[in-house]
Amino acid sequence: MGTCIRAICNNDVQKSGFELGKDVSLPETNVRYRQNPLQNRGGNPPSKRSVFAFFAGKMHGYLRPILLRHWENKDPDMKIFSKLPKVKDDKNYVDFMKNSKFCICAKGSEVNSPRVVEAIFYECVPVIISDNFVPPFFEILDWESFAVFVPEKDIPDLKNVLLSIPKKRYLQMHKRVKEVQQHFLWHVKPVKYDIFHMILHSIWYTRVARVM
């Protein structure tokens, strides 16, 4: 284990033993349609995204209750929920993501969350609230060009942090989300530059870096 390359989703540099420069961060994904993984992807253009920021999820871990305590039913622009009514294919959840400018990806019991990839899948700018989280494919992708990283301690000021992003900057980030989306897509048969090949590339890159 001391010399192997671990490819893991729980990429916490403090608690999981994830080692930068040796291990590979896997993107946690939620494939809703096994026969057609790309079904229903995409979302509304920025001008038609009526929701400013959105989150819904179970109360795993210590962070999400803090998020809800500060923002649930506190501000009409911040659509923060503990749970949405259950409908087929999670349509309520998907519709919110397709119509939101920012999608809050708050960690649960672990630092990772499938919401990060889901946000990219539905072309919503991810807002990652998870200290010590190592983004997948960080060796190649410039995450700060298409995602917002908010320290856990800044949850009370979350809306101001997002409002401080100029419109021009947001539009650039949204465009970049669409550009990097190809790297987070599963296909029934792998396609060049998709998530399957990106994972292999991360392992290769890490191995080469260690040898050198």
C-alpha positions in Angstrom: 0.0 0.0 0.0 2.9 2.3 0.6 3.9 2.2 -3.1 0.7 1.6 -4.9 -1.4 4.2 -6.6 -4.9 4.3 -5.0 -7.8 5.6 -7.1 -10.5 6.6 -4.6 -13.6 8.8 -4.3 -13.1 9.7 -0.6 -10.1 11.9 -1.4 -9.6 13.6 2.0 -6.0 14.7 2.4 -6.4 14.6 6.2 -8.6 11.7 7.1 -8.6 9.1 4.3 -4.8 9.1 3.9 -5.1 10.4 0.3 -1.6 11.4 -0.8 -1.2 14.2 -3.3 1.2 13.2 -6.0 0.7 9.5 -5.5 -3.1 8.8 -5.4 -5.8 9.5 -7.9 -9.0 11.4 -7.2 -12.1 9.6 -8.7 -15.2 11.6 -9.7 -18.1 10.2 -7.8 -21.1 9.9 -10.2 -24.8 9.0 -10.1 -25.7 7.3 -13.4 -29.5 7.6 -13.6 -30.0 5.8 -16.9 -27.8 2.7 -17.4 -28.8 2.1 -21.0 -28.4 5.7 -22.0 -26.1 7.6 -19.5 -26.4 10.8 -21.4 -30.1 11.0 -21.3 -31.5 14.3 -20.1 -28.1 16.1 -19.7 -27.7 19.8 -20.2 -29.8 22.7 -18.8 -31.2 26.1 -19.5 -28.9 28.9 -20.8 -27.8 31.4 -18.1 -30.5 34.0 -19.1 -33.2 31.4 -18.3 -31.9 30.1 -15.0 -34.3 31.6 -12.5 -32.8 30.1 -9.4 -29.8 31.8 -7.9 -28.4 28.9 -5.7 -29.8 25.4 -5.0 -29.1 22.5 -2.6 -31.1 19.5 -1.6 -29.9 16.4 0.2 -29.9 14.2 3.2 -28.4 15.4 6.4 -25.2 13.3 6.4 -22.2 14.6 8.4 -21.9 17.8 10.4 -21.8 20.4 7.5 -25.2 20.1 5.9 -27.1 20.9 9.1 -25.0 24.1 9.4 -25.9 25.0 5.8 -29.6 24.5 6.4 -29.5 26.3 9.7 -28.2 29.4 8.0 -30.1 29.3 4.7 -33.2 27.1 4.7 -36.3 29.3 4.3 -34.1 32.4 5.0 -33.8 33.9 1.6 -35.9 33.5 -1.6 -32.8 33.5 -3.7 -31.3 30.6 -1.8 -33.2 27.4 -2.5 -31.8 25.2 0.2 -33.7 22.1 1.2 -33.1 19.1 3.4 -35.2 16.9 1.0 -37.4 17.3 -2.0 -40.6 15.3 -2.6 -39.8 12.0 -4.2 -40.8 11.7 -7.8 -39.7 9.5 -10.7 -36.1 9.9 -11.8 -35.7 12.7 -9.2 -37.3 15.1 -11.6 -37.7 17.8 -9.0 -34.0 17.7 -8.2 -33.0 17.6 -11.8 -35.2 20.5 -12.7 -33.7 22.7 -10.0 -30.2 21.9 -11.2 -31.2 22.7 -14.8 -32.6 26.0 -13.7 -30.1 27.2 -11.1 -27.1 29.4 -11.7 -25.1 27.9 -8.8 -25.4 24.4 -7.4 -24.2 23.9 -3.9 -22.1 20.8 -3.5 -21.8 20.5 0.3 -20.0 17.5 1.7 -21.8 14.9 3.6 -20.2 12.1 5.7 -17.2 12.3 3.4 -15.5 15.1 1.5 -16.8 13.9 -1.9 -20.3 14.3 -3.3 -21.9 13.2 -6.6 -23.4 16.7 -6.8 -20.2 18.0 -8.3 -20.5 15.8 -11.4 -24.3 16.3 -11.4 -23.9 20.0 -11.5 -21.5 19.8 -14.5 -23.9 17.3 -16.2 -26.7 19.8 -15.9 -24.5 22.8 -16.7 -24.8 24.5 -13.3 -21.7 26.1 -11.8 -20.7 23.9 -8.9 -20.1 25.6 -5.5 -17.9 23.2 -3.5 -18.1 23.5 0.2 -15.7 20.8 1.5 -12.4 21.6 3.1 -9.6 19.1 2.2 -11.4 18.0 -0.9 -9.1 17.1 -3.9 -11.0 17.6 -7.2 -10.8 14.8 -9.8 -8.5 15.4 -12.7 -6.9 18.4 -10.9 -3.6 17.5 -12.6 -5.2 18.7 -15.9 -8.3 20.8 -15.3 -8.3 24.4 -14.0 -11.1 23.9 -11.5 -11.2 27.5 -10.4 -12.2 28.5 -14.0 -15.5 26.6 -13.7 -16.2 26.0 -10.0 -16.4 28.1 -6.8 -14.6 26.9 -3.7 -16.1 28.2 -0.5 -14.4 27.4 2.9 -16.7 25.7 5.3 -16.4 28.6 7.8 -17.9 31.0 5.2 -21.3 29.3 5.0 -23.0 32.2 6.8 -21.7 34.6 4.1 -22.4 32.2 1.2 -24.8 34.4 -0.7 -22.4 37.4 -0.5 -19.6 35.2 -1.8 -21.7 34.2 -4.8 -23.0 37.8 -5.4 -19.4 39.0 -5.5 -18.8 37.1 -8.7 -19.3 39.6 -11.6 -21.8 38.6 -14.3 -19.1 38.4 -16.9 -17.1 36.0 -14.7 -20.2 33.9 -14.1 -20.9 33.6 -17.8 -17.3 32.5 -18.4 -17.6 29.9 -15.7 -20.8 28.6 -17.2 -19.2 28.4 -20.6 -16.3 26.4 -19.1 -18.7 24.0 -17.4 -20.1 23.2 -20.8 -16.6 22.8 -22.2 -15.3 20.4 -19.5 -18.5 18.4 -19.4 -17.2 15.9 -21.9 -14.6 14.8 -19.4 -17.3 13.8 -16.8 -19.6 11.8 -19.1 -20.1 8.1 -19.0 -20.8 6.3 -22.3 -22.0 2.7 -22.8 -18.9 2.4 -24.9 -16.0 4.7 -23.8 -15.4 7.7 -26.0 -12.2 9.6 -26.3 -11.7 12.2 -23.5 -14.7 11.0 -21.5 -14.6 10.1 -17.8 -13.3 6.6 -18.4 -10.3 7.8 -20.4 -9.7 10.7 -17.9 -9.4 8.3 -15.0 -6.9 6.2 -17.0 -5.0 9.4 -17.8 -4.9 10.5 -14.2 -3.4 7.1 -13.2 -0.9 7.3 -16.1 0.0 10.9 -15.2 0.6 10.1 -11.6 2.7 7.0 -12.4 4.9 9.0 -14.8 5.3 11.8 -12.3 6.5 9.3 -9.7 9.0 7.6 -12.0 10.4 11.0 -13.0 
